[in-house]
């Protein structure tokens, strides 16, 4: 019986201990994802037992407000509890599955479970990005497993390939779209000419965006995922604070149109890459920001709330992982995949992969990270302005790849003080240059009398492909 509570001692970090021979699961949280986890465990009980070698049974489900979960309380009243702390330490619990989210009090519950030898499956990207090493150390000490495939990219099998399938390779870059809400908004702006505000409103109406969309549109969600990806790919402990983060609130319809003219699409990207200096020393750059992606790149065609991640490795080459990055059923699929793996380990006495942080590579400051840029300038339309601007780029070590001017009539003046009759917009696309050099260039340009303002600065990411055909030539 699903709700039955067998008596019997449990063992630490090893075999199933319940008298029924089942793997007993404590579920923390029963929202959109948790409800699907309960459904899959109950509806697919026989198949899961065949795959694991033992039945998976729910020992209890912890929720804060049972009255908000009528389906759960009506169908499984004996499983419901409001005391998560008591549930995770019960003698008949072998595995704790957490889909609540947030840092506290979840951290304490999971640490208690791991320290007592109970394996943990979690989808909590924020906690993993802030304090993943502490959880990993607790798992190592007790012999328990810590799995978290659902924490990044929903149903897409991404983390297990990074730490298992590619364990014998050397990963050089992991980059892609890891937040479905931001991608839905940018896709709507690109395909339908929708404004940012209208696209956000539509995302909220459809349930993609929360009432407070900050985590998605300001890049916090993507930064947490980037920290997890960098940790696995480069065997180095990363936290969200190590990830350079910029949100997408500033992306305008004019930016989208400018990208289209260049044969690009704007995406909020998470990029983690290994950087090798001329002296052979290595570091890792992890960053999140909106950037132009050439339409020829597969990521440019990832629309709606979907996620896609490119992994580049020395031997394997380029690999692309694509699919639904959020939602109850897709995320629950990843949770169940981890649960089956953990259950198999407990039945057979095995253990999952441990944390690998031997490399301890330093974080490369964003100021040293090179990329290409698209810079829109509002300038006075008079002779010599372009030459002056070009000299500022050169003085700061930023090479110009192409320039386009729109509007204005060069040299026309009709005011008593000799000021310009019109203004023009200059669009500059650079060759690859460090972030610090571009920032210094923009600051210098703003000090020029003839530069009326910087309308926008966006990065142009090739992501391993040539970015020479930008519609403006080289």
Buried (B, 14 or more C-beta within 10 A) or exposed (E): EBBBBBEEEBEEBBBBBBEBEBBBBBBBBBBBBBBBBBBBBBEBBEEBBEEBBBBBBBBBBBBEEBEEBEEBBEBBEEBBBEEBEEBBBBBBBBBBBBBBBEEEEBBEBBBBBBBBBBBBBBBBBBBBBBBBBBBBBBBBEBBBBBBBBBBBBBBBBBBBBBBEEBEEBEBBBBBBBBBBBBBBBBBBBBEEEBBBEBBBBBBBEEEBBEEEBEBBBBBBBBBBBBBBBBBBBBBBBBBBEBBBBBBBBEBBBEBBEBBBBBBBBBBBBBBBBBBEEEEEEBBBBBBBBBBBBBBBBBBBBBBEBBBBBBBBBEEBEEBEBBBBBBBBBBBBBBBBBBBBBBBBBBBBEEBBBEBBBEEEBEBBEBEBBBBBBBBBBBBBBBEEBBEBBBEBBEEBEBEBBBBBBEEBEBEEBEEEEEEBBBBBBBBBBBBBBBBBBBBBBBEBBEEBEBBBEBBBBBBBBBBBEEBEEBBBEE
